[in-house]
């Protein structure tokens, strides 16, 4: 006789914030004997339905460890963020990034918390904090962290969506020290009947956008299994040690030497990038209202006609605007990239993101179609050499490295699948907050078919130049509309009123 599946509440008790699961042990997600034997002793009590209340997310400390923390090296990209993260925390400035999932449909809050607890127990990066040992930066992987998923009810607000934005903005303004634990926070915001936002923010040293996607999709898988009363499959995540071993092999390989030689040739004779953002101690980062790009099918059709996709189109539009407005023949853009070229790297949540320097020659007489094809060709070649840390590329440039290393202008493109598979719900993933601007930072995110495309601009501006960002956005949107309308006319005609 097939045993009757346990109730969701029973599974929730076995994987609650008062218990912990051994890293990588997926059985602890479904009320198995492993979960029951590993939880801390406590009195039995009735499992209560979660109560929504208007409160800031609670942060819990580390559980009593059952094993000593594991000390690991950090990646080169993590090391590059260390000083900035510490300085921003010391100055009480925002140093985290965030995103949220818009959910329309019934959500079992307790099952979602249970799923998140189980996945975080399997994710080394979310049990990490950063420490210095004898002057060397390390990440300390704790045996467990204890936290809860707060439920915040904003449905009584006059404008729940605005209230949710304000709540998230206030949360984002609270800095996090890299030595703290946990280095993430999450909450479920209720905006109305069957309308929620699942919010997540974290220190960038912990995870990049690619890793956040891995995490959210895995939580959705475990949530679906809990709701169905079945066992979730084994965790797809690999260990940080395995990733570091692969990185060590890369440093010693011929591929590393080939990548260095590629970037030396690629950037030889390239003029220094045009700086668009303001410099000086008085400059401040200022975000615009965001752009409303043309219909997705128009963007996709223009990109496909050039044999490429919308990310290359966005890069080409920015390059065209800079070249035409600043009258420069070559544009260099700093392009952040996931840096996940191997199967192993695509299965380890951590911060591995890199950036590379995309250079494109632009002439006013060429058409946008021609520029788009050229941009796509260069981009396809560059991304195959994205494993070499940008810090090494800049070092190999010698004295020229400083001007290329400012990161201005930067175009950050994050394609993602717009939906998360939560049973009975329609979902959309959104980027919410990012760290401060380097000078000129354009962010574009959307699904592979360009639906849900969002473009926003953050610039460092001098006091009194607050109108500069919306004016820049307006010019960029006007150029985007014109090149989409007719990609075969010369670029100089596209900027003519």
Buried (B, 14 or more C-beta within 10 A) or exposed (E): EEEEBBEBBEBBBBBBBEBBBBBBBBBBBBBBEBBEEBBEEEEEEEBEEBEBEBEEBEBEEBBEEEEEBBEBBBBBBBBBBBEBBBEBBEEEEBBBBBBBBBBBEEBBBBBBBBBBBBBBBBBBBBBBBBBEEEEEBBBBBBBBBBBBBBBBBBBEBEEBBEBBBEBBEEBBEBBBBBEBBBBBBBBBBBBBEBBBBBBBBBBBBBBBBBBBBBBBBBBBBBBBBBBEEEBBEEBBBBBBBEBBEBBEEBEEEEBBEEBBEBBEEBBEEBEEBBBBBBEEEEBBBBBBEEBEBBEBEBBBEBBEEBEBBBBBBBBBBBBBBBBBBEEBEBBBBBBBBBBBBBEBBBBBBBBBBBBBBBBBBBBBEBBBBBBBBBBBBBBEEBBEBBBBBBBBBBEBBEEBBEBBBBBBBBBBBBBBEBBBEBBEBEBBBBBBBBBBBBBBBBBBBBBEBBBBBBBBBBBBBBEEBEEBBEEBBEBBBBBBBBBBEEBEBBBEEBBEE
